[in-house]
Amino acid sequence: MIIDTTSLSEYFVLSRGQWDKDKSPEEIQQAIDDFYVWHDRLVGEGVMKTGQRLAREAKVVSSGGVLDGPFAEGKEVIGGYWFFLAGSLAEAAALAAQNPCLACGLSYEVRPVEKERASAFKLSSETPNSLVERE
């Protein structure tokens, strides 16, 4: 069933974490296989846009230069991303909660995609807490 997505918003989904150490490779592979069945169904229904897995190597670029990375703790490792089309953040989170890989240790951050251009005069995810508290 294909859903009319014209009134839906886009939500970015970030896959985090590592596989549970107590899961066997067979259990993990089954979750991966189930993920791709789930993924392909949602893409076919028009409520998910494909993303990509991310490689292990990385560079961190800042005003201080370029450093080898990533530097995150194991529990914060980012493994990939994709997008949902949903009517609300709660709806998008409910879709993420169906991901078969949750049972093997991964977690998902779901965030609305902001359509507006960035502005130093509007509250955004980059606004420091000290500035938010003044408002």
N, C-alpha and C positions, 0 to 999 in steps of 0.2 A: 504494500500500500504506500503510494507516494503522497506526502503531506504538502499542502500549500504553504510554502515558507515565506511568502511575501510579507506577512505581518510578524515574523519572528526576528529576534535579535541574535547576534553572533556571540558565542562564549568560547573563550580560549581555555583549553584543558591542558594542564601540565602534569605529566606522569612523574612521580617522585618515588624514591626509595630503592631498595634492593630486595631480591627474592629472600624469603624466609630461609634461614639456614637449616631448619628442621624439615623442609620439604625436599622430596626426592626430585631428581631431574625429570622423572616421568610425570610427577604431579605438576611441576612447573610447565613442562611442555604441553600437558593437557590444558592448563589455564591459558597458555599462549594460543593454542589451536582454537579454544573456545572464544578467546578474544577476537580472533580474526573472523570467525563466523558472526559474532555479535557486531563487530565493526562493519563488515560487508553488508549486513542486514540494515543497519542504521544509515549507512551511506546510500544504499538503494532506496530507503524510505525518504531520503532527503533531509534528515535531521542531523547528519554528521558530515563534516568535510574531512577528507583525509589529511593527515599530517605526516610526520616522519619520526623514526627513531633517531636518537642523537648518538654520535660516536663518543668514545670515552675521552679522547684528547680534546683540549681546549686552550684558548688564550684568554686572559683577562686583560682588557684594555681600559685604562683610566688616564687621568691627567698625569699620573706618576709614571706612565709608560706601559709596556706590554710584558706580562708575566705568564709563565706556563701555569696551567690550571687543569681541571677545576680544583678548588680548594675546599669544597663543601664536605661536611661530615658525611659518612656513609648513608645515614638516614635521610640526608637532604639531596642525594644524587638525583639529577634530572635525567630521565631516560628517553623522553619523547614528548610530542605534543600533537594535538588535533583540535578541531573546532566542532561545537554543537550549534545547531540552530534551534532555539527554544523560546517560549513565551515569557520566561522569567529565569532568574538565577536559580530559584528553587527547582524549577523544571529541569534545568541543565544539570544541577547537582544530582537530581534523581536519576537522570540518564547515566551519569558517571558512577553512581552507586550500583549500577547493574554490571559494571565491568568485571568479568570473571577473574582478572588478575588481582583483585582486592584480596581474594582468599589466599594469595601466596605472598603477601607482604607489601605490595605497592599501594600507593595512595595517590589521590588526584586533587590538584588545585584547580578550581573552576572560577573564571573571572569574566565579567562582561567586557566586550571589546568596546573601547571608547571611540566613537565616530568623529568627535571634534578634534581639531588640532590642539596641540599643547599650548598652554598659556601660563605665564608666571603669575597671573592675577586670578587664577581659578584653582580650587583645591583639586589635586590629582594624586596619583600613587607616588609621584616623585616629591611631593611637598613635605618638607621636614616637619616633624611633630611640633617643634618650637613655633613654627608659623601657623600650624593648624590650631594650636592652643590659643593664639592671639585672636582668632576669628570668633 
